Amino acid sequence: MNEEPSQSTTPKEEEVTQRRKKRKNILIALGVIVTLGILAYLIINSYCIVTTNDAYVESHVTFVAPQVAGKVDKVLVEDNNKVHKGDILVVIDKRPFQVQVDIYTAALESAKADLLVTKAQVKSDEINALSLFYKLNNAIENVNSQVAQLRQNIAALNQAEATLNFAKSDYVRAQQLFKGDVTSRQSFDTSKEQSNVAESKYNQALQAVNSVRQGLGLPPADANSPELGKIPGGLNRTFSGVQEAEALLMSACEKLGITFPQAYLEPDQLLNFFKESSHGDENAFFAQVLTNAPSIKESQAKLEQAQGNLEQAVLNLSYCDVRAAIDGVITSRNLNPGNYVQAGQQLMAIRSLTDIWINANFKETQLSYLRIGQPVDLITDMYGGRHVFKGRISGFTMGTGSTLALLPPENATGNFVKVVQRLPVRVEILNYDPYKVPLFVGLSVTPNVHIRETPIGPDAGQFLQGAPTLPPVGKTETPAK
């Protein structure tokens, strides 16, 4: 049996083999280096970065609803239109509201005219009350004057009575001394005449006394009656003319809204009330009650009501232009011209362009590393690595997603399985420009939180946000013009 000759290799083939082995070794080394680099990167990231893939873009949404009911005249926007705060979105038929404005404008003018008429009437009542004040004062002074006159007449009557008695006694002596001669007759006639004159003056004085008594409302009395010289106490309060003047004055004061310390006042008390209240200036006192008269207050209340009705009507007219409350993009438009809408009915929604944030649902095992103010790199599936948004943690939701659900789970059962919970963490986007690289609500985001970097911004390094600065209770900020 003959042996086959062994295959020999050429130097060129050996060189190729060596190169292949060398290349293979290099690739193996590179693979090991890359693997070690990836492992090192993952280890470093796990130490410096906390991340989650359960994160989404969120924004404010404002629902557009009219404040008045009516027929839609125009709809000026479509879905996905960009709008600015104050832009008119929907126009409601203004004609019924313009009619209301015209009606309340006329009612306001009527109320103004009524107030002027009422003021004129109250001014007349004021002048009447002032004249009645003087009338009461004069009535009391007149009674006092008549009382003084009565006392004077009684004194004159007493004097006339004394003169009459002296004349009568002189006449009796003349009768006794009369002898029929000329001298005695002359003396007799003179005494008789003086007696008659004295009697006439006495009767005249008695008549004057009874005349004054009748003027004071007192019954006439005989000459020998003990009531003739009696004057009732407080006659200047009980006299009919005084009481009538007092009643008229109090009625006039009631129209002016003047109140008294008690239900009934004596005439002199009533006068003193006005003098003390006015410090002796009755004209000023009655002038100042002009604004407190009930009729003027009633007219002013009607004027204010008419003014309020007009302002509300003008406001309702302005509500016919339904405006955008925020800057944003229109979504969910659900009306057309000709539709009848109710106040508060949802017509469309506006998604904010600028108020954008990220809701990142971190596991509860990751929360111990997170704080407010930590910087975050935001990588979106939409842009990938071409654009990385910068952000910071701005707050933690006070409750996990399960506890905020409509039907939160009840773990106090026999079949309990522990599930790692997730807490929504809010991440605000820094230097966000929606016109260059917009984000849309609901997009997936991968947030990488740099837990080893220094937190920045308000409440940095905390779990809870500080309390916002609010206006004092009962005060509101003045809106900027």
Summary of the structure (lengths in Angstrom):
residues: 481
radius of gyration: 55.8
end to end distance: 116.2
largest distance: 236.7
contacts: 1283
relative contact order: 0.16
helix: 47%
strand: 17%
